Amino acid sequence: MRFHPDLHLKDLSGRLHWPHRPGLHTDVISHHHSASEDAEVAKATIYVSALTAVVLLLVLAGISFGQEVMHWLGAN
C-alpha cells in the first residue's frame, strides 16, 4: 500500500492531538487556550472520569450481588 506524497504524518498527528500542532501547510488561524479554559477542561475530564468509575463500580457490585442471590436461591 502506498501513501500519497502530499500526505504527511506530522500533519495528520497535528489534526488528531489536542492541543493542535500547527502543520507545515496550514492556513488556519490557530486558537490558543487560556489557563482558565485549560483548567475547566481538566476539571471536566476528572469529573467525567470519576463519574464513569463510580458507575462501573456500581455495575460490578450489582453483578456480584446478583450472582450471590442466584447462589442463595440454588440456581446454577
C-alpha positions as CSV (number, residue, x, y, z in Angstrom):
1,M,0.0,0.0,0.0
2,R,1.4,3.4,-1.0
3,F,0.7,6.7,0.6
4,H,0.0,9.8,-1.4
5,P,3.1,12.0,-1.5
6,D,1.1,15.0,-0.1
7,L,0.1,13.0,2.9
8,H,2.4,13.9,5.8
9,L,2.2,12.1,9.1
10,K,3.1,15.2,11.1
11,D,0.1,17.0,9.6
12,L,-2.2,14.0,10.4
13,S,-0.9,13.8,14.0
14,G,-1.5,17.5,14.4
15,R,-5.1,17.0,13.4
16,L,-5.6,14.1,15.9
17,H,-3.9,15.5,19.0
18,W,-5.1,18.3,21.3
19,P,-3.8,21.0,21.6
20,H,-3.4,21.0,17.9
21,R,0.1,21.3,16.5
22,P,0.3,23.6,13.5
23,G,1.3,21.8,10.4
24,L,3.6,23.0,7.7
25,H,0.8,23.7,5.2
26,T,-1.9,25.2,7.4
27,D,-3.5,28.4,6.6
28,V,-5.9,28.3,9.5
29,I,-5.6,30.8,12.3
30,S,-4.6,28.9,15.5
31,H,-6.6,29.4,18.6
32,H,-4.7,29.4,21.9
33,H,-6.4,28.4,25.1
34,S,-6.1,30.3,28.3
35,A,-5.0,28.8,31.5
36,S,-8.6,29.1,32.9
37,E,-10.0,27.3,29.9
38,D,-7.4,24.5,30.3
39,A,-8.3,24.3,34.0
40,E,-12.0,23.9,33.2
41,V,-11.3,21.2,30.7
42,A,-9.1,19.4,33.2
43,K,-11.9,19.6,35.9
44,A,-14.5,18.3,33.4
45,T,-12.2,15.4,32.5
46,I,-11.6,14.5,36.1
47,Y,-15.4,14.8,36.8
48,V,-16.4,12.6,33.9
49,S,-13.6,10.0,34.8
50,A,-14.8,9.9,38.4
51,L,-18.4,9.5,37.4
52,T,-17.5,6.7,35.0
53,A,-15.5,4.9,37.7
54,V,-18.5,5.1,40.1
55,V,-20.9,3.8,37.6
56,L,-18.6,1.0,36.7
57,L,-18.2,0.0,40.3
58,L,-22.0,0.1,40.8
59,V,-22.5,-2.2,37.8
60,L,-19.8,-4.6,39.0
61,A,-21.3,-4.6,42.5
62,G,-24.7,-5.3,41.0
63,I,-23.4,-8.2,39.0
64,S,-21.7,-9.6,42.1
65,F,-24.8,-9.2,44.2
66,G,-26.9,-10.9,41.5
67,Q,-24.5,-13.8,41.4
68,E,-24.8,-14.2,45.2
69,V,-28.6,-14.0,45.1
70,M,-28.6,-16.8,42.4
71,H,-26.3,-18.9,44.7
72,W,-28.6,-18.3,47.6
73,L,-31.6,-19.4,45.6
74,G,-29.9,-22.5,44.5
75,A,-29.8,-21.7,40.8
76,N,-26.7,-22.8,38.9
